[in-house]
Structure formats: C-alpha cells, structure tokens
Amino acid sequence: MSSPVAARKGERYEFRLSRSDRALFERAAQLQGLRFCEFVLRALRAQAENTLRENDIIVLTARDSRAFVEALTKPPKPNLRLRQALARHREPVGLMAFERLADDHS
C-alpha cells in the first residue's frame, strides 16, 4: 500500500534538459514567481490541453457547414444498394430477436 505522502505528491518522472532549455524555463518560472517544477508542470499541462482541444474541435468553412447541415436535414433517398443492405441486415436480426423472445417465454 502506498503512503499518504506518496499519494499526495503523485508519480515521479525524470527527463533530461539541455542547459539552454533549463535556463529558459528557470527564467520564465522566476518571472511568474513559480518554482521550476511548478512552472514546467503548468506548461506541460497547458500544452496537453491545447493539443487535445485542437484535435477535439472540427472547424468548417461556411460552405462546409451549410453542406453538413443540408446532409443532416435533407438526407438523400436510399439507393438500391443501401436498401438491399438494410434488407440483409433486418433478416438475421429479426430472426435472432424472435428466437430470443421465444426462449424467454418458454
């Protein structure tokens, strides 16, 4: 079982920095009145959040937005291949559902 102190501090990671990166980070930390580690952790977290936000949001042009809304509000009629695929899908699903109902009531 982990100690309460270890649980409060979290996991420990080690990585190497060039002298110039270390100096850059230390100077920035001092300007913000933060300890070196606190500054680095905040910067890592901010970068991770930005990366996730950039990949979670889809930006569309006005034209693409209109096409997307049009496709949702006025979908094209199903073509022959789509209707055939739906018929193939309904057949086994309908049969399996019927068999399950029959088993439940026996």
C-alpha positions in Angstrom: 0.0 0.0 0.0 1.3 3.5 -0.8 1.9 6.1 1.9 -0.2 9.2 2.2 2.8 11.3 1.3 3.3 9.4 -2.0 -0.4 9.7 -2.8 -0.3 13.5 -2.3 2.8 14.0 -4.4 1.8 11.8 -7.4 4.2 10.0 -9.7 7.8 10.9 -10.3 9.2 11.4 -13.8 12.7 12.2 -14.8 13.9 13.7 -18.1 17.0 15.4 -19.4 17.1 19.1 -20.4 19.7 21.0 -22.3 21.4 23.8 -20.4 19.7 26.4 -22.6 16.2 24.9 -22.1 16.9 24.7 -18.3 17.9 28.4 -18.3 14.9 29.4 -20.4 12.5 27.5 -18.1 14.1 28.8 -14.9 14.0 32.4 -16.2 10.3 32.1 -17.2 9.5 30.5 -13.8 11.1 33.3 -12.0 9.2 35.9 -14.0 6.0 34.2 -12.9 7.1 33.7 -9.4 6.9 29.9 -9.6 9.2 27.2 -8.6 10.9 25.5 -11.6 9.0 22.2 -11.3 5.6 24.0 -10.9 6.3 26.1 -14.0 7.3 23.1 -16.1 4.2 21.1 -14.9 1.9 24.0 -15.7 3.4 24.4 -19.1 3.1 20.7 -19.9 -0.5 20.7 -18.8 -1.3 23.7 -20.9 0.3 22.2 -24.0 -1.5 18.9 -23.4 -4.9 20.7 -23.0 -4.3 22.7 -26.2 -3.3 19.6 -28.2 -6.5 17.8 -27.1 -8.7 20.8 -27.7 -7.3 21.3 -31.2 -8.0 17.6 -32.0 -11.5 17.6 -30.4 -12.8 20.5 -32.4 -13.6 20.4 -36.1 -13.5 23.8 -37.8 -15.6 24.0 -41.0 -15.8 26.8 -43.6 -19.2 28.4 -44.1 -19.7 26.3 -47.2 -18.8 23.1 -45.5 -21.1 24.0 -42.5 -24.0 24.5 -44.9 -23.3 21.2 -46.7 -23.1 19.4 -43.3 -26.5 20.8 -42.1 -28.0 20.1 -45.5 -26.9 16.5 -45.3 -28.4 16.2 -41.8 -31.7 17.9 -42.5 -32.3 16.7 -46.1 -30.5 13.3 -46.4 -30.6 11.7 -49.9 -33.0 8.9 -50.6 -31.6 5.5 -50.0 -30.2 4.0 -53.3 -30.7 0.3 -54.3 -27.5 -1.0 -52.7 -28.4 0.7 -49.3 -31.9 -0.8 -49.4 -30.5 -4.2 -50.2 -28.0 -4.0 -47.3 -30.8 -3.0 -44.9 -32.9 -5.9 -46.1 -29.9 -8.3 -45.5 -29.4 -6.7 -42.0 -33.1 -7.0 -41.0 -33.4 -10.6 -41.9 -30.9 -12.2 -39.4 -31.6 -9.5 -36.7 -35.3 -10.1 -36.9 -34.9 -13.9 -36.7 -32.5 -13.7 -33.7 -34.8 -11.3 -31.9 -37.7 -13.7 -32.5 -35.7 -16.6 -31.2 -34.7 -14.7 -28.1 -38.3 -13.8 -27.4 -39.4 -17.4 -27.9 -36.6 -18.6 -25.5 -37.6 -16.0 -22.8 -41.2 -17.2 -22.8 -40.5 -21.0 -22.7 
